[in-house]
């Protein structure tokens, strides 16, 4: 991969742009030349740390991580390790019947921790349902995330308490929410920024295209952070787009950049750069974090049905946590005592999460009927009565429940 930024690049018009009505062979050939889909012309990728843990110099983005100390690097490593441990515990809890569903972030820790640590306290985050690492960076307790997946609450935290919005299940809609919020920031005269997370599958949604349009036209201070984990459930990225996703930004009039999604330093640097652009009044940016979903889309998915083990094995060699550990060890920034202490902390986190989830009280069965309408509604009253009768039908002969 070429190590460079693509933010300022203006592509030339190619024959592929006019090939929509020609034969399939010609369309495929010209598209490869125009987009870099062929082996000889890969899309540019910002990378500061190789899979082997070696530091790569990048004149454009090094300045955005120039203040990172050895302690900061250990902090980023700790964030990724603890996030992975929490995520693994949640997956196990779902398999044990304690959660209804779980969307794992396994393999995407660097993209989330790197971008999450680039944010200021006054920035606002609009996540999807997989941003557990970003939630960690914003100070949201992991047990609060699990309440929704256990079905005991409608979100689990106050969005204004951490400037971290509730998880969004509807694919892509949070990009519009983020854009509107960012437009409001400019009206208020604040210098904070907004970041919206979404996946490669969501990039095909109309809501995302509308958000791109409005943010560009109104010069909104928003960063669109796309975690391209290459699989929208069972659909690969090449079935969704004929061009690399970051290049879509050019058509809307703002820059896009592709970053190595498994490189926590590169994600930190590129997100800082994009956020500074937003705060300086330079409008939106699209960041495509090129990564890989190591596990299933959710715990209801079976990825072995649509992808090969060899593909996963190739990406395991690019593991974001192992990459940073290699760098820490080579630079003498961490010793065995640090890693051993972190392992103990990791196990303690898993135990705390496990005990907290199992101790969560069941919600009031009738809470589902509350707050549907501000002043009540006859249909809701009727449905509540029907449900009460249904519940009563389980009473025993003595009237107990």
C-alpha positions as CSV (number, residue, x, y, z in Angstrom):
1,X,0.0,0.0,0.0
2,X,1.2,3.5,-0.7
3,X,1.6,5.6,2.4
4,X,0.1,8.9,1.7
5,X,-3.0,11.1,2.2
6,X,-5.7,11.3,-0.4
7,X,-7.5,14.3,1.0
8,X,-6.3,16.8,-1.5
9,X,-6.2,14.5,-4.5
10,X,-8.5,15.4,-7.5
11,X,-9.0,12.4,-9.8
12,X,-8.9,12.8,-13.5
13,X,-11.9,11.8,-15.6
14,X,-11.3,8.4,-17.1
15,X,-13.0,6.4,-19.8
16,X,-14.6,4.3,-17.1
17,X,-16.8,7.3,-16.2
18,X,-18.5,7.0,-19.6
19,X,-18.6,3.2,-19.8
20,X,-22.1,2.7,-18.3
21,X,-23.7,1.6,-21.5
22,X,-20.8,-0.5,-22.9
23,X,-20.2,-4.2,-22.6
24,X,-19.4,-5.8,-19.3
25,X,-15.7,-6.5,-20.1
26,X,-15.0,-2.9,-21.0
27,X,-16.8,-1.5,-17.9
28,X,-14.9,-3.8,-15.6
29,X,-11.5,-3.0,-17.2
30,X,-11.9,0.7,-17.1
31,X,-13.3,0.7,-13.6
32,X,-10.2,-1.1,-12.3
33,X,-7.9,1.6,-13.9
34,X,-9.9,4.4,-12.5
35,X,-10.4,3.1,-9.0
36,X,-7.3,1.2,-8.2
37,X,-9.2,-2.1,-7.9
38,X,-6.5,-4.0,-9.8
39,X,-3.4,-5.3,-8.1
40,X,-1.1,-2.7,-9.8
41,X,-2.9,0.3,-8.4
42,X,-4.1,-0.1,-4.8
43,X,-5.9,2.8,-3.2
44,X,-3.7,5.1,-1.1
45,X,-3.6,4.2,2.6
46,X,-2.4,6.3,5.6
47,X,-0.3,4.1,7.8
48,X,2.0,5.0,10.7
49,X,2.6,1.6,12.2
50,X,3.1,-1.6,10.1
51,X,1.7,-5.0,11.0
52,X,5.2,-5.9,12.2
53,X,5.1,-3.0,14.7
54,X,7.5,-0.7,12.8
55,X,7.0,3.0,12.8
56,X,6.4,4.6,9.4
57,X,7.2,8.2,8.8
58,X,4.5,10.3,7.2
59,X,5.2,14.0,6.7
60,X,1.6,15.0,6.5
61,X,0.2,13.1,9.5
62,X,3.1,12.7,11.9
63,X,2.5,16.1,13.3
64,X,-0.9,15.0,14.6
65,X,0.7,12.4,16.9
66,X,3.9,14.3,17.7
67,X,2.7,14.8,21.3
68,X,2.2,11.0,22.0
69,X,4.3,9.9,24.9
70,X,5.3,6.3,25.9
71,X,2.6,6.6,28.6
72,X,0.0,7.6,26.0
73,X,1.0,4.6,23.9
74,X,0.5,2.3,26.8
75,X,-2.8,3.9,27.4
76,X,-3.9,3.2,23.8
77,X,-2.8,-0.4,24.2
78,X,-4.7,-0.7,27.5
79,X,-7.8,0.7,25.9
80,X,-7.7,-1.8,23.1
81,X,-7.0,-4.8,25.4
82,X,-9.8,-3.9,27.9
83,X,-12.3,-3.2,25.1
84,X,-11.5,-6.6,23.5
85,X,-11.9,-8.3,26.9
86,X,-15.3,-6.7,27.5
87,X,-16.4,-7.5,24.0
88,X,-15.4,-11.2,24.4
89,X,-17.3,-11.3,27.7
90,X,-20.4,-9.9,26.1
91,X,-20.2,-12.5,23.3
92,X,-19.9,-15.3,26.0
93,X,-22.9,-13.9,27.9
94,X,-25.0,-14.0,24.8
95,X,-24.1,-17.6,24.2
96,X,-25.1,-18.4,27.7
97,X,-28.5,-16.8,27.2
98,X,-27.8,-13.7,29.3
99,X,-28.1,-11.3,26.3
100,X,-30.5,-11.4,23.4
101,X,-27.9,-10.3,20.8
102,X,-24.4,-8.9,20.6
103,X,-22.5,-7.1,17.8
104,X,-18.8,-7.8,18.3
105,X,-16.1,-5.3,17.5
106,X,-13.3,-7.9,17.3
107,X,-10.6,-6.7,15.0
108,X,-11.8,-3.1,14.9
109,X,-10.3,-1.9,18.2
110,X,-7.7,0.4,16.6
111,X,-10.2,2.2,14.5
112,X,-12.4,2.9,17.5
113,X,-9.8,3.7,20.1
114,X,-7.7,5.8,17.8
115,X,-10.6,7.9,16.6
116,X,-12.2,8.0,20.1
117,X,-9.1,9.3,21.8
118,X,-8.8,12.0,19.1
119,X,-12.0,13.6,20.4
120,X,-12.3,16.6,22.8
121,X,-14.8,16.4,25.7
122,X,-17.1,19.0,24.0
123,X,-17.2,17.0,20.7
124,X,-20.4,14.9,20.1
125,X,-20.5,11.3,19.0
126,X,-23.2,9.6,17.0
127,X,-22.5,5.8,17.0
128,X,-24.1,2.8,15.4
129,X,-24.5,-0.3,17.6
130,X,-20.9,-1.6,17.5
131,X,-18.9,1.4,18.8
132,X,-18.1,-0.2,22.2
133,X,-14.5,1.1,22.0
134,X,-15.6,4.7,21.4
135,X,-18.1,4.4,24.3
136,X,-15.1,3.3,26.4
137,X,-13.2,6.4,25.4
138,X,-16.2,8.6,26.2
139,X,-16.4,7.1,29.7
140,X,-19.6,5.1,29.2
141,X,-19.5,2.1,31.6
142,X,-19.5,-1.1,29.7
143,X,-22.3,-2.5,31.8
144,X,-24.6,0.3,30.5
145,X,-24.1,-0.9,27.0
146,X,-25.3,-4.4,27.8
147,X,-28.6,-3.3,29.3
148,X,-30.1,-2.7,25.9
149,X,-28.9,-6.0,24.6
150,X,-30.3,-7.7,27.7
151,X,-33.6,-5.9,27.2
152,X,-33.8,-4.2,30.5
153,X,-33.6,-0.6,29.3
154,X,-34.1,1.6,26.2
155,X,-30.5,2.8,25.9
156,X,-28.7,2.7,29.2
157,X,-27.0,6.1,29.6
158,X,-27.6,9.8,29.4
159,X,-26.3,11.0,26.0
160,X,-25.5,14.5,27.3
161,X,-23.5,13.1,30.2
162,X,-20.7,11.9,27.9
163,X,-21.6,13.6,24.6
164,X,-22.2,10.1,23.3
165,X,-25.5,9.5,21.7
166,X,-27.5,6.3,22.2
167,X,-26.8,3.4,19.9
168,X,-28.6,3.5,16.6
169,X,-29.9,0.3,15.2
170,X,-31.5,1.8,12.1
171,X,-28.7,1.6,9.5
172,X,-27.3,4.9,8.5
173,X,-29.8,7.2,10.2
174,X,-27.3,8.5,12.7
175,X,-25.4,10.3,9.9
176,X,-28.4,12.6,9.4
177,X,-28.7,13.2,13.2
178,X,-25.0,14.1,13.3
179,X,-25.3,16.5,10.4
180,X,-28.3,18.3,11.9
181,X,-26.5,18.5,15.2
182,X,-23.4,19.9,13.5
183,X,-25.4,22.5,11.6
184,X,-26.8,23.6,15.0
185,X,-23.3,23.9,16.4
186,X,-22.5,26.5,13.7
187,X,-25.6,28.5,14.6
188,X,-24.5,28.5,18.3
189,X,-21.1,29.7,17.4
190,X,-19.3,26.8,19.2
191,X,-16.0,25.5,18.0
192,X,-16.7,21.8,18.8
193,X,-17.1,19.1,16.2
194,X,-19.3,16.1,15.6
195,X,-18.3,12.6,14.5
196,X,-20.7,10.0,13.0
197,X,-19.7,6.3,12.9
198,X,-21.1,3.9,10.3
199,X,-20.1,0.8,8.4
200,X,-19.4,-0.1,4.8
201,X,-22.9,-1.5,4.4
202,X,-24.5,1.7,5.7
203,X,-22.6,3.7,3.1
204,X,-25.1,2.4,0.5
205,X,-28.1,3.9,2.4
206,X,-29.9,6.9,1.2
207,X,-29.7,8.6,4.6
208,X,-25.9,8.6,4.3
209,X,-26.0,10.3,0.9
210,X,-28.4,12.9,2.2
211,X,-26.2,13.6,5.2
212,X,-23.2,14.0,2.8
213,X,-25.2,16.5,0.7
214,X,-26.5,18.6,3.6
215,X,-23.1,18.6,5.4
216,X,-21.3,19.8,2.3
217,X,-23.8,22.5,1.3
218,X,-24.0,23.9,4.9
219,X,-20.3,23.3,5.6
220,X,-21.1,21.4,8.8
221,X,-18.3,20.6,11.2
222,X,-18.8,16.8,11.0
223,X,-16.5,13.9,10.5
224,X,-18.0,10.8,8.8
225,X,-16.0,7.8,10.1
226,X,-16.7,4.7,8.1
227,X,-15.4,1.5,9.5
228,X,-15.0,-0.6,6.4
229,X,-14.8,-4.1,7.8
230,X,-15.4,-5.4,4.3
231,X,-18.6,-7.3,5.1
232,X,-22.1,-5.9,5.3
233,X,-23.4,-9.1,7.0
234,X,-22.8,-11.5,4.1
235,X,-22.3,-8.9,1.4
236,X,-18.7,-8.0,0.5
237,X,-17.8,-4.3,-0.2
238,X,-17.2,-4.9,-3.9
239,X,-20.9,-5.8,-4.2
240,X,-21.8,-2.3,-2.8
241,X,-19.4,0.1,-4.5
242,X,-17.4,0.3,-7.8
243,X,-15.0,2.7,-6.2
244,X,-13.1,2.7,-2.8
245,X,-15.5,4.2,-0.3
246,X,-13.4,7.2,0.7
247,X,-13.6,8.4,-3.0
248,X,-17.3,8.9,-2.7
249,X,-16.7,12.1,-0.7
250,X,-15.3,13.8,-3.9
251,X,-18.7,13.7,-5.6
252,X,-20.2,15.6,-2.7
253,X,-17.5,18.2,-2.6
254,X,-15.4,17.4,0.5
255,X,-12.2,15.3,1.1
256,X,-12.0,11.6,1.8
257,X,-9.1,9.7,3.1
258,X,-8.4,6.0,3.6
259,X,-6.6,5.0,6.8
260,X,-5.2,1.6,7.9
261,X,-8.0,0.7,10.3
262,X,-5.8,-1.7,12.3
263,X,-3.2,1.1,13.0
264,X,-4.2,2.9,16.2
265,X,-1.7,5.7,15.6
266,X,-2.9,6.4,12.1
267,X,-6.5,6.5,13.2
268,X,-5.7,8.9,16.0
269,X,-3.7,11.2,13.6
270,X,-6.2,11.2,10.7
271,X,-9.2,11.7,13.0
272,X,-7.4,14.6,14.7
273,X,-6.7,16.1,11.3
274,X,-10.4,15.8,10.2
275,X,-11.7,17.2,13.5
276,X,-9.4,20.2,13.2
277,X,-10.6,20.9,9.7
278,X,-14.2,20.8,11.1
279,X,-13.4,23.2,13.9
280,X,-11.6,25.5,11.6
281,X,-14.8,25.9,9.5
282,X,-13.5,23.8,6.6
283,X,-16.5,21.5,6.6
284,X,-17.0,17.7,6.6
285,X,-14.5,14.9,6.0
286,X,-15.0,11.2,5.2
287,X,-12.6,8.9,6.9
288,X,-12.6,5.3,5.7
289,X,-10.9,3.0,8.2
290,X,-10.0,0.0,6.2
291,X,-10.2,-2.9,8.7
292,X,-11.7,-6.4,9.0
293,X,-14.5,-7.9,11.1
294,X,-12.8,-10.8,12.7
295,X,-16.0,-12.3,14.1
296,X,-19.6,-12.6,13.1
297,X,-21.8,-9.6,12.1
298,X,-23.8,-10.3,15.3
299,X,-24.2,-13.4,17.4
300,X,-27.1,-14.5,15.1
301,X,-24.7,-14.6,12.1
302,X,-22.5,-17.5,10.9
303,X,-19.6,-16.0,8.8
304,X,-18.3,-19.4,7.8
305,X,-21.2,-19.6,5.4
306,X,-19.9,-16.7,3.2
307,X,-16.2,-16.2,3.8
308,X,-13.1,-18.4,3.9
309,X,-10.8,-19.1,6.9
310,X,-7.8,-18.1,4.8
311,X,-9.2,-14.6,4.7
312,X,-9.5,-14.3,8.4
313,X,-6.0,-15.8,8.9
314,X,-4.5,-13.2,6.7
315,X,-6.1,-10.4,8.8
316,X,-5.1,-12.0,12.1
317,X,-1.6,-11.3,11.1
318,X,-2.5,-7.6,11.0
319,X,-4.1,-7.7,14.5
320,X,-4.2,-4.1,15.9
321,X,-3.3,-5.1,19.5
322,X,-0.4,-7.4,18.5
323,X,0.9,-4.6,16.2
324,X,1.1,-2.0,19.0
325,X,2.5,-4.5,21.5
326,X,5.4,-5.3,19.1
327,X,6.1,-1.5,18.8
328,X,6.0,-1.0,22.6
329,X,8.4,-3.9,23.1
330,X,10.8,-2.9,20.4
331,X,10.9,0.7,21.7
332,X,11.2,-0.4,25.3
333,X,8.0,1.5,26.2
334,X,6.5,-1.4,28.1
335,X,7.9,-4.3,30.1
336,X,6.5,-7.7,31.2
337,X,5.2,-6.2,34.4
338,X,3.0,-3.8,32.5
339,X,1.5,-6.6,30.4
340,X,1.0,-8.9,33.4
341,X,-0.7,-6.1,35.4
342,X,-3.0,-5.4,32.4
343,X,-3.9,-9.1,32.1
344,X,-5.0,-9.0,35.8
345,X,-7.0,-5.8,35.2
346,X,-8.6,-7.4,32.1
347,X,-9.8,-10.4,34.0
348,X,-11.2,-8.2,36.7
349,X,-13.2,-6.3,34.1
350,X,-14.6,-9.5,32.7
351,X,-15.7,-10.6,36.1
352,X,-17.3,-7.3,36.9
353,X,-19.2,-7.2,33.7
354,X,-20.4,-10.8,34.1
355,X,-21.6,-10.2,37.6
356,X,-23.3,-6.9,36.7
357,X,-25.2,-8.4,33.8
358,X,-26.5,-11.3,35.8
359,X,-27.6,-9.0,38.6
360,X,-29.6,-6.7,36.3
361,X,-33.3,-6.8,37.4
362,X,-36.0,-7.6,34.9
363,X,-37.9,-4.6,33.7
364,X,-41.5,-4.0,34.6
365,X,-43.5,-5.9,32.0
366,X,-45.8,-3.0,31.5
367,X,-43.1,-0.4,31.0
368,X,-43.3,-0.9,27.2
369,X,-46.6,0.9,27.2
370,X,-45.2,4.0,28.9
371,X,-44.1,7.2,27.1
372,X,-45.6,6.1,23.8
373,X,-47.8,9.2,23.7
374,X,-47.5,12.3,25.9
375,X,-51.2,12.3,26.8
376,X,-52.1,8.7,26.5
377,X,-54.0,6.9,23.7
378,X,-57.0,4.7,23.6
379,X,-55.3,2.0,21.4
380,X,-52.4,1.8,23.8
381,X,-54.8,1.5,26.7
382,X,-56.5,-1.3,24.9
383,X,-53.2,-3.1,24.2
384,X,-52.2,-2.7,27.8
385,X,-55.4,-4.3,29.0
386,X,-55.0,-7.2,26.5
387,X,-51.4,-7.8,27.8
388,X,-52.6,-7.7,31.4
389,X,-55.2,-10.3,30.7
390,X,-52.5,-12.5,28.9
391,X,-50.2,-12.2,31.9
392,X,-53.0,-13.0,34.3
393,X,-53.7,-16.2,32.4
394,X,-50.4,-17.6,33.8
395,X,-51.6,-17.3,37.4
396,X,-51.9,-20.5,39.3
397,X,-55.1,-21.8,40.9
398,X,-54.4,-19.9,44.1
399,X,-54.0,-16.7,42.3
400,X,-50.2,-16.5,42.6
401,X,-47.9,-15.6,39.8
